[in-house]
Amino acid sequence: MMDAAPLYDLTPALRLMGMGLVIALAPLAWVWLCSRQATPARRLQALTLLTLFLTFDLVLFGAFTRLTDSGLGCPDWPGCYGHSSPVGAHAHIAAAQAAMPTGPVTHGKAWIEMVHRYLATGVGVLIVVLALATWLQWRRARGAGQNPVHPAWPLATLAWVCAQGAFGALTVTMKLFPAIVTLHLLGGVGLLVLLAVQAERYRQASGVPVEGLPRGLRALLWLAALMVGVQIALGGWVSTNYAVLVCDTFPTCQGSWWPPMDFAQGFEPWRPLGQSGDGSPLEFHALTAIHYTHRLFACAVFAVVALLVWRLARAGRLAAQRRAVAALTLLQLATGLSNVVLGWPLVAAVLHTGGAGALMAVLAWALCASRTQALAAQAGAHAPAREITV
């Protein structure tokens, strides 16, 4: 009698987790070697900063995966045709590539997609370690009367990265559904924000005070962060709908300041790639609406961020953050224009995504490093006894 086939084959998932563990060992060893003499808060800060850096690299590689049309290089999840790497799936990939040489499944695209998954799993392992280490240190430091960072931050980050992994799976199984792909991009940016805030919290736990801002300037900082977040969502919608090249001139679009646009169809949230909700092909005017909305809102974002940088400079506050915001905003302007007038070059497109994530992370850093002047003074007066909470 033949043995029944297992209902679920967990082998690819377990091997993928093993690969992520191997990838995470190198940065973990580096942090341990470089911070053996440091305080626990400094070690956790170093691990957080390293995880933030590798997460930023992951966002860049995710953009590269999407922009090279490699998102379906392995059309199943978590493995590749049921294998843990494209090596075991060689025959399947060769057959798909022979049937459609320029299609979504090729050997090169399969490797790009799987490397992205390996890196994502490695980042996940680092976040698990960070959550456990922070919780253990919080228990020890709380008993000693010290000022630890609350473990809710890394635990929230762990929950976030699990949700991000689920969206990564849905990106593949739902065949690049625009809403899912956009949410996956926003999840990556959100992960950068969470890690940037934690890095600043650990720095404050080491005794660095927060900066006081006038109430109006603090509100402007929040406005800039919210507008950049909306702009990233709009940019993700442009990219996932492949609407970048519908306007190939600047500042006009298709020779007009207000070209024909269909906003209702363009911003219909739940529909397959290239189709409207009723299954009909997506109209060109809908793609134009997607692109032009992103472009118009970019002008508003640029104005608000420029005002923020100027106000921070006049107040003499958040010097490192305002310089980073200014540089990243100029980078976004240059890469955004390059995408339009140079025909969406890969380097500019990847940098545009990376710059957006970095800008959002820096704004989150600035928000975490500052308070209104009254709250900053109160925090300074109670710093030795106050616990840093969420």
SULHUPE-V880453 format. One record per helix or strand of 3 or more residues. SS is the DSSP state (alpha for helix, beta for strand). FROM is the first residue (numbers start at 1). TO is the last residue. If there is no record, write none. Layout:
{{SS;FROM;TO} {SS;FROM;TO}}
//
This chain:
{{alpha;11;34} {alpha;40;67} {alpha;90;99} {alpha;107;143} {alpha;152;173} {alpha;178;205} {beta;211;213} {alpha;215;240} {alpha;244;246} {alpha;263;266} {alpha;284;315} {alpha;319;341} {alpha;346;368} {beta;370;372} {alpha;373;381}}
//
